[in-house]
């Protein structure tokens, strides 16, 4: 549809990338604000939260080309993100107690 209307492919991908980054920073900003509000400030977590979309969005774009259907790509990518977040996320809390 974009090619038929005359939109260039780089403009399409850049606009989608910027929109995805902006949409991901909305909940991240809320999470960081709530963590400061409730005094749950862990060193480095704010930086990690704000750098996460810069890695996550391109990773999702690249892995989406490995699938033939959009549905299987979305389900597999979301499952992978949940598994990684479920393994790596709690590690931060365990490592906080290590001197």
Residue, then its C-alpha position, 0 to 999 in steps of 0.5 A: x500500500x505504501x509503495x502504491x501511494x508513492x512512499x519510499x521504503x526508508x521513509x516507511x521504516x524510519x517512521x515506523x521505528x520512531x513511532x515504535x520507540x515513542x510508544x515504548x517510552x510511554x510505559x517506561x516513563x510511567x514505570x520510572x516515575x512510579x519507582x521514584x514515587x515509591x522510593x524503589x530506585x535501583x542504580x542503573x535500572x533507569x538507564x537500562x529501562x531507557x536503553x531497552x527500546x533501542x535494542x528491543x525494537x530493532x531486534x523485533x524487526x530483524x526477527x520478524x523477517x524469519x517468519x512467513x506469517x505475521x501471526x507466528x512472528x508476533x506470537x514467537x517474538x512475544x513468547x521469547x521476550x517474556x521468557x527472557x524477561x522472566x529469566x533475566x528480570x529476577x536475576x537483578x533482584x537476586x544480584x542486589x543482595x550480593x555485595 
